[in-house]
Amino acid sequence: MSAGKIIAYICAAILIVFGVLFILATFSPNGNLGWMVIGLILVGIGFGFIWFASRGKPSDSAAQESTYKVDLSGSVKLESLKCQSCGGALSPDNVKMVAGAPVVTCPYCGVSYQLTEEPKW
């Protein structure tokens, strides 16, 4: 949970507590109807803080995008990448890392498969 959300929840709790105190004070022998209005406004603002804090960005458990950089030794010859199923041209955008392995999804036929590197010898 982010620091902003924690602060919002703490402020909401304080506002709700004071709002309830104002509402209860309305029914005391020296109570005033204006205190009821103030109490309801404070409670409403407190619940508004809770609502805004809870609808923020997803927490850290959400999916994160990673970029893998590979340092290759020697010169590398770039060849075009084609789908094993339909032969359609693939771009680097079609390659995603899934569980540490490169997986290709063809935009033409929809087939997904793991890339394998052929031995150099």
HUCORNOR-V765825 format. One line per field, one symbol per residue. psi: psi as a letter, one per 20 degrees, with the letter a starting at -180 (. if undefined). A space follows every 50 residues. Layout:
psi: ???
This chain:
psi: prhhgggghghgggggghghggghhhjrhjqqhhhgggghgggghghggg ghhijaqqaiirqqpqppppopqaqpppqqpqphgijqpqrhhipqpokj qpppopigijppqppqpqqi.
